[in-house]
Amino acid sequence: MLPSAKSLEGKPVPNVTFKTRADNQWKDMPTDDLFKGRTVVVFSLPGAYTPTCSSTHLPRYNELAGVFRANGVDEIVCLSVNDAFVMNEWKQDQEAGNITLIPDGNGDFTAGMGLLVDKSSIGFGKRSWRYSMLVKNGVIEKMFIEPEKEGDPFEVSDADTMLKYINPKAVAPEPVVIFAKPGCPHCARAKALLESRGYRYTEISLGKHITSSTLRAVSGSGTWPQVFIGGKLIGSADDLEAFFNARKAA
């Protein structure tokens, strides 16, 4: 039976040493190095490269990292019962530069949390139950533990729930996608406009699978770039500039 969130709040995190790798060298990382004197958000998941972990759990924390930091969080840690090689490769694959991925290869930290579970039925062996927590100076202030039910529930340990706890008035950034092509000066101008206003964006570039026909299919226009903000088509670099000017005036 899993511990309750309330039973863990107010307690120190387990004192262990993580076996990490940096610059092709092994590096011991004691718990204090992560938590002492700092405010840290931790989210733990069953495994690197697994569907929910890769499609939703980690990407959203990575996306909201700037908002967390603006609200007093020093670091966001993703923890899993995987080895350092797997975690490093997964971080690179996910382009998760805003997240610190920590391998709990032997499950020592997870066991100390009381959240090491047996997933032998699907060939995983011992893994972490999915949860998130806010840790201040090594003490757990808030826990969100997924309900104990069949499968892999993902209801409360998400980034938005944690952010709402830390600051209910915090505003998450709107997702931005820009369709661009190499060497396009208007594309460069649009990206500079987004960056100058603090927008992070996903760039989809002209290439083998992205053509002008693709651009017309999604935007109704064949001119580059085409910018989408919050799921809405803004349009070209000129349209983007007009969009920002209108917001400023409002």
C-alpha positions in Angstrom: 0.0 0.0 0.0 1.3 3.4 -0.9 1.9 6.1 1.7 -0.5 9.1 1.7 0.7 12.4 0.5 -0.1 14.0 3.9 2.0 11.4 5.7 5.1 12.5 3.7 4.6 16.3 3.9 6.8 17.9 6.5 9.4 15.1 6.4 12.9 15.3 5.0 13.7 13.6 1.7 15.7 10.4 1.8 19.4 10.8 2.3 21.1 8.9 -0.6 23.8 9.3 -3.2 22.8 9.3 -6.8 25.2 7.8 -9.4 25.2 10.2 -12.3 27.4 10.8 -15.3 28.7 14.1 -16.7 31.4 14.5 -19.3 31.7 10.7 -19.7 32.7 10.5 -16.0 30.9 9.0 -13.0 29.8 11.6 -10.5 28.4 11.0 -7.1 25.6 13.4 -6.2 24.5 13.4 -2.5 20.9 14.4 -1.8 22.1 17.6 -0.1 23.6 18.8 -3.4 20.2 18.9 -4.9 18.1 20.1 -2.0 20.0 21.8 0.8 19.1 25.5 1.0 17.1 25.3 -2.2 13.5 25.1 -3.5 13.1 22.2 -5.8 10.2 20.6 -7.7 10.6 16.9 -8.2 8.5 14.7 -10.4 9.1 11.0 -10.5 7.8 8.6 -13.1 7.9 4.8 -14.0 10.5 5.0 -16.8 12.4 6.9 -19.4 11.0 6.6 -23.0 7.6 5.3 -21.7 4.5 6.8 -23.4 3.0 9.2 -20.8 6.4 10.1 -19.4 7.7 11.1 -22.9 4.6 12.6 -24.4 3.2 14.7 -21.5 4.8 14.4 -18.0 8.4 15.6 -18.8 7.6 17.9 -21.8 5.1 20.0 -19.8 7.6 20.5 -16.9 10.2 21.5 -19.4 7.8 23.9 -21.1 6.8 25.6 -17.8 10.3 25.7 -16.3 10.6 29.5 -16.8 7.4 30.1 -15.0 8.4 27.9 -12.1 11.7 29.7 -11.8 9.9 33.1 -11.9 7.9 31.8 -8.9 10.8 30.9 -6.7 11.8 27.4 -7.8 15.5 26.9 -8.1 15.5 23.6 -10.0 13.1 21.1 -11.5 14.2 17.4 -11.1 12.9 14.4 -13.0 13.6 11.2 -11.2 13.2 7.6 -12.4 14.5 4.2 -11.5 16.8 4.0 -14.6 20.5 4.2 -15.0 22.5 7.3 -15.8 23.1 6.3 -19.4 19.4 5.9 -20.1 18.5 9.2 -18.4 21.1 11.2 -20.2 20.0 9.8 -23.6 16.4 10.4 -22.8 17.1 14.0 -21.8 18.9 14.6 -25.1 16.1 12.9 -27.1 13.4 15.0 -25.3 15.5 18.2 -25.7 14.7 18.8 -22.0 17.4 21.4 -21.3 15.3 23.0 -18.6 15.1 19.9 -16.5 17.7 18.0 -14.4 17.2 14.3 -14.9 18.4 12.2 -12.0 18.9 8.4 -12.2 17.8 6.4 -9.1 19.3 3.3 -10.6 19.1 1.1 -7.5 15.8 2.6 -6.4 17.3 3.8 -3.1 15.6 7.2 -3.0 12.3 5.8 -4.3 12.3 3.1 -1.7 13.1 5.7 1.0 10.0 7.6 -0.2 7.9 4.4 0.2 7.0 4.7 -3.5 9.0 1.8 -5.0 6.5 -0.6 -6.6 6.7 -3.9 -8.3 6.0 -3.8 -12.0 7.3 -7.2 -12.8 4.1 -8.1 -14.5 5.1 -5.9 -17.4 8.8 -6.7 -17.2 9.8 -3.4 -15.5 10.9 -4.9 -12.2 10.9 -2.4 -9.3 10.0 1.1 -10.4 8.7 4.4 -9.0 5.1 5.2 -8.6 4.2 8.4 -10.4 4.3 11.5 -8.1 5.5 15.1 -7.7 6.6 17.1 -4.7 7.8 20.5 -3.7 10.9 20.4 -1.5 12.2 23.3 0.4 15.7 23.0 2.1 15.4 19.2 2.0 11.9 19.0 3.5 8.8 18.0 1.6 6.3 20.8 1.7 3.7 19.4 -0.8 3.1 15.9 -2.3 1.0 14.9 -5.2 0.8 11.1 -5.4 -1.2 9.4 -8.2 -4.1 7.3 -7.0 -3.4 3.7 -6.4 -5.3 2.0 -9.2 -4.6 -0.3 -12.2 -2.4 0.9 -15.0 -0.4 4.2 -14.9 -2.7 6.9 -13.6 -1.7 10.5 -14.4 -4.1 12.8 -12.7 -2.3 15.0 -10.1 1.5 14.9 -10.6 1.4 17.1 -13.7 3.2 20.4 -14.1 0.1 22.5 -14.2 -1.2 21.1 -10.9 2.1 21.8 -9.2 2.3 25.4 -10.6 -1.2 26.1 -9.5 -0.2 25.0 -5.9 2.9 27.2 -6.0 1.0 30.2 -7.4 -2.7 30.0 -8.3 -2.4 33.2 -10.3 0.6 32.1 -12.4 0.0 32.3 -16.1 1.4 29.5 -18.3 2.9 30.7 -21.5 1.0 30.1 -24.7 2.5 27.4 -26.9 4.1 28.8 -30.1 4.9 27.1 -33.3 6.6 28.8 -36.3 6.8 27.2 -39.7 10.0 28.5 -41.2 12.6 27.8 -43.9 16.4 28.2 -43.8 17.7 31.5 -45.1 14.3 33.2 -44.9 14.8 36.8 -43.6 11.1 37.2 -42.7 11.4 33.9 -40.7 14.4 35.3 -38.9 12.5 38.5 -38.1 9.5 36.6 -36.7 11.8 34.5 -34.5 13.6 37.6 -33.2 10.2 39.2 -32.4 9.1 36.2 -30.4 12.5 36.0 -28.6 12.4 39.7 -27.8 9.1 39.2 -26.0 10.2 36.1 -24.1 8.3 33.6 -26.1 9.7 30.1 -26.5 8.7 28.4 -29.7 8.9 25.2 -31.6 10.2 25.6 -35.1 9.0 23.4 -37.9 11.4 23.8 -40.9 11.0 23.3 -44.6 12.5 19.9 -45.5 11.7 16.4 -46.7 8.4 16.1 -44.9 7.4 19.8 -44.6 6.7 21.5 -48.0 4.9 24.6 -49.1 1.9 22.4 -49.7 2.0 21.4 -46.0 2.2 25.0 -45.1 -0.9 25.8 -47.2 -2.7 22.9 -45.7 -2.3 24.0 -42.1 -2.3 27.8 -42.5 -4.1 28.5 -45.8 -1.0 30.4 -47.0 2.1 29.4 -48.9 4.3 32.3 -47.6 7.0 31.8 -45.0 6.9 32.1 -42.0 3.5 31.2 -40.5 3.2 31.6 -36.7 0.7 29.9 -34.4 0.2 31.1 -30.8 -2.1 29.2 -28.4 -3.5 27.2 -31.3 -4.5 30.3 -33.3 -3.0 31.3 -36.6 -1.2 34.6 -36.3 0.4 34.6 -39.8 3.5 36.2 -41.3 6.2 38.2 -39.6 4.2 41.4 -40.4 1.1 39.8 -38.9 3.0 38.8 -35.8 4.3 42.4 -35.4 0.7 43.7 -35.7 -0.4 41.1 -33.2 2.1 42.3 -30.6 1.4 46.0 -31.3 -2.3 45.3 -30.7 -1.7 43.6 -27.4 0.5 46.4 -26.3 -2.1 49.0 -27.1 -4.9 47.0 -25.4 
